[in-house]
Each structure stands twice: as structure tokens, then as C-alpha cells.
Amino acid sequence: MITNRTFTMLKPDSVSKGNIGAILEKINASGFKIVAMKLTQLSREDAEKFYAVHKELPFFDKLVTFMTSGPIVAAILEKENAVEDFRLLIGATNPDDAVEGTIRKSFATSVTENAVHGSDSDENAALESEFHFSKNEIFG
């Protein structure tokens, strides 16, 4: 299932530091069209569901605590080759390893507080989008 959409979340560190506009500017400048977006806050239950794939890993509780520490911006982005292109735009999970000019190199401070989430496959993009948005919240 190849699509032209991906899902992203600007994480609580991006929101609290006032980086929403700057990150959205990078996204738009890279040719992505925003087809859904909202400012919201994850409950602990929702964060645990969203990150369930990491449940058995040692950083799970720290991740859930961080992701529920403040508001996030959830968005669905559209562009040809959306998942792969967005992964390149956000950069490596560890900002120290991220390429200059990527979102994480510019805005992240650590592996945990790494500014932004991006879907890692077309299948996960669809699942993550459905997790955060109803059909009537998606335009385009």
C-alpha cells in the first residue's frame, strides 16, 4: 500500500519552545501539503496505545511521560513519496547524528526530546493518521 501521505507529530518540546511555526515552515518549504492538523494533548492511555510497539523496551515509560507532558501538533502531510521524503527531512532520531538542516538537527535536544515524530512506513502512516484524525478532519 503506497500512499502520498504521512503522519507527523510536533512533540511537546517543539510546542513548549515555540517552534511550531519554524517547523511548519520547513515542512511547507519541502513541498508538503498539510491536509489535517490540530493542537491537542495525548492522555497517558492514548500515548501508551500509540507507542504500544515500544511497550517492552526500557525507555517506554519515559517516552509516554514525555509525550503527555504538554500539547502536541498532529498533522497529516501529502506529497509524492511522502513517508521517505519526510523521514529525510526530520533526520536521525538522535539529533547528534542528524544531518545539518534537518528538523531534528535544528530543533531537537536529545534522543527523547527529538522535536518531531514521522511515520516509518506507508502502513504506519495510515494507522497513525486514523489514530489522531476522523475522516471529516482530513482535507485534500
N, C-alpha and C positions, 0 to 999 in steps of 0.2 A: 504494500500500500504506500505509494509515493504521493505526497501532497506538496503543496506550495505554502504550507502553514507550519508555524512552530509556536511554542508557548514559552513565555518568559515571566519571571517574577523579579522585580526590583526588590531586593531584600531589605529588612528593617534598617540595616546600616546605611544603605543608599537613601532611604526616606529620611532618617533622622539627621543625616548630614546635609540635606538639601540638594542632593544630586539628581533628583528626578529629571529636571529639565535638561541638564547636560547629557545624561544618559539617553534620554529620548531623542535628543538632537543627533547623537552618534548613530542611533538606530535609523532615524529618518535619512540621515546623510548617506547611509549604506544601502539605501534603496528599499528598505522595508516599509510596508504599508501597515498601519495599525488598524485591525478590523474589530478589536474588542479591547477595552481597558477599564480597570477600576481600581480605586484605592480601597483596601479592605484590611482586616486583621484576621489572621488564622487563629482559630481556637486550638487548644492543645490536641483535642480529638482529631481535628482536621489535619493538623501538622503531622500527627502520628500516622494517619491514613495516607497522606500524600507521600511521606518518606518511608512507608512500610518496607520497601525493598532494603532499607538500611537497618531494620529493626535489630538484627543480631550483631551489628557492628558496635565497637566500643564508643564511637562518637555520637550515636543515635540520640541519647538524652540531651547532650549539649546542643545538637543541631535543632531539636524540637524546641528547646528552651529559647534558643536564639531566634528561631523563626516565629515564635509567638511573643517576642519582646516588644513588638511595635508594628505599625502598619506596613503593608507591602503594596506594591503596584503589580497587579496581574494583567497580562496582555497577551493577545494572540496577534502574531505578525504574519504578514503574507509577502512572499517574494519567490521567484523561481529558485529552487534548491534551498529553501528556507532553513531547514534544520542544519545542514552542513555550513552554510554561509553564516548563520548566527553563531554557531559554535566557534568559528574562526574569529568573528567579531568580539565575542566575550573573552576569549583567551583561556589559558590554563587555569585549573581550579586554584592552584597556588599562585598568587599574584607575583611572587618572586620569579616564577618560571614563565609568566605570561609575556607575550611579545609586546614590544613598545607600541602604543596606540590602541591596544585592545581595551575594552571596558574594565576588565579586572586589573590590568596594569595601571590604568588611570585612577580607579576608584576603590579597589579592594585593599584591605589591610592585612588579611590573613586567609588561611585556607577555610576557616569557618565563616568569617565576615568577608565574603568574597563578592559582595555587591549585587550579584545577579545570578539567577538560575536560567538555564536554557535546556530545552528538551534534547535528549541524546539520540532520538530516533523518530521517524515519522509516526510509528505506532504510539510511542510515549507522548508525542506532541498532541495527538488526538485525545488520548486518555487524560492528560493533564489539562487540556483545554476544556474538556467536558466536566472535569472536576470543579473548575472555577467559574464556568460560564454556562448559562442556559442558551438555547438556540436563539431566543429573542434578544440576547445581548451581543450577538455576533453580527457584524455588518460587512457586506462586501462579498 
